[in-house]
């Protein structure tokens, strides 16, 4: 069985953890990012089936910047 990989980029830790728990209950693998820069560095390293991006991240990169790189 193929497990789909989802990258979740959300800087609000409690919301990130809540979303992760719900998504994992549905059988998906979730990779969490709390900042945009680590997510940016991850792009292209592994196959990702879905990215869930917060648009207004608290560091120097936004969700819009990430989607352009993806």
One Martini backbone bead per residue (centre of mass of N, CA, C, O) as a GRO file, in nm:
protein
   70
    1UNK     BB    1   0.096   0.037   0.022
    2UNK     BB    2   0.051   0.372  -0.037
    3UNK     BB    3   0.202   0.648   0.118
    4UNK     BB    4   0.125   0.964   0.161
    5UNK     BB    5   0.297   1.279   0.131
    6UNK     BB    6   0.290   1.554   0.369
    7UNK     BB    7   0.348   1.900   0.374
    8UNK     BB    8   0.358   2.111   0.668
    9UNK     BB    9   0.311   2.474   0.678
   10UNK     BB   10   0.317   2.605   1.016
   11UNK     BB   11   0.376   2.848   1.274
   12UNK     BB   12   0.148   2.737   1.447
   13UNK     BB   13   0.191   2.486   1.657
   14UNK     BB   14  -0.095   2.392   1.742
   15UNK     BB   15  -0.210   2.374   1.453
   16UNK     BB   16  -0.004   2.184   1.335
   17UNK     BB   17  -0.057   1.947   1.532
   18UNK     BB   18  -0.357   1.912   1.470
   19UNK     BB   19  -0.336   1.859   1.168
   20UNK     BB   20  -0.147   1.617   1.188
   21UNK     BB   21  -0.336   1.428   1.347
   22UNK     BB   22  -0.567   1.418   1.138
   23UNK     BB   23  -0.403   1.321   0.892
   24UNK     BB   24  -0.287   1.059   1.021
   25UNK     BB   25  -0.568   0.923   1.075
   26UNK     BB   26  -0.593   0.890   0.743
   27UNK     BB   27  -0.283   0.767   0.657
   28UNK     BB   28  -0.070   0.988   0.655
   29UNK     BB   29   0.227   1.146   0.590
   30UNK     BB   30   0.392   1.388   0.807
   31UNK     BB   31   0.566   1.695   0.747
   32UNK     BB   32   0.700   1.931   0.955
   33UNK     BB   33   0.670   2.297   0.954
   34UNK     BB   34   0.746   2.621   1.125
   35UNK     BB   35   0.916   2.716   0.876
   36UNK     BB   36   1.016   2.819   0.560
   37UNK     BB   37   1.320   2.747   0.524
   38UNK     BB   38   1.311   2.439   0.574
   39UNK     BB   39   1.112   2.388   0.343
   40UNK     BB   40   1.288   2.495   0.115
   41UNK     BB   41   1.521   2.281   0.164
   42UNK     BB   42   1.324   2.025   0.099
   43UNK     BB   43   1.290   2.081  -0.180
   44UNK     BB   44   1.354   1.787  -0.380
   45UNK     BB   45   1.445   1.546  -0.184
   46UNK     BB   46   1.143   1.442  -0.199
   47UNK     BB   47   0.855   1.295  -0.243
   48UNK     BB   48   0.556   1.492  -0.283
   49UNK     BB   49   0.199   1.505  -0.281
   50UNK     BB   50   0.160   1.745  -0.056
   51UNK     BB   51   0.104   2.093   0.012
   52UNK     BB   52   0.072   2.282   0.318
   53UNK     BB   53   0.020   2.640   0.331
   54UNK     BB   54   0.120   2.912   0.484
   55UNK     BB   55   0.125   3.240   0.396
   56UNK     BB   56   0.191   3.378   0.695
   57UNK     BB   57   0.492   3.375   0.790
   58UNK     BB   58   0.745   3.451   1.049
   59UNK     BB   59   0.953   3.479   0.826
   60UNK     BB   60   1.131   3.546   0.520
   61UNK     BB   61   0.901   3.350   0.417
   62UNK     BB   62   0.639   3.260   0.215
   63UNK     BB   63   0.399   3.072   0.074
   64UNK     BB   64   0.436   3.201  -0.204
   65UNK     BB   65   0.737   3.140  -0.231
   66UNK     BB   66   0.712   2.832  -0.208
   67UNK     BB   67   0.524   2.774  -0.453
   68UNK     BB   68   0.728   2.872  -0.664
   69UNK     BB   69   0.945   2.646  -0.595
   70UNK     BB   70   0.751   2.393  -0.632
   0.00000   0.00000   0.00000
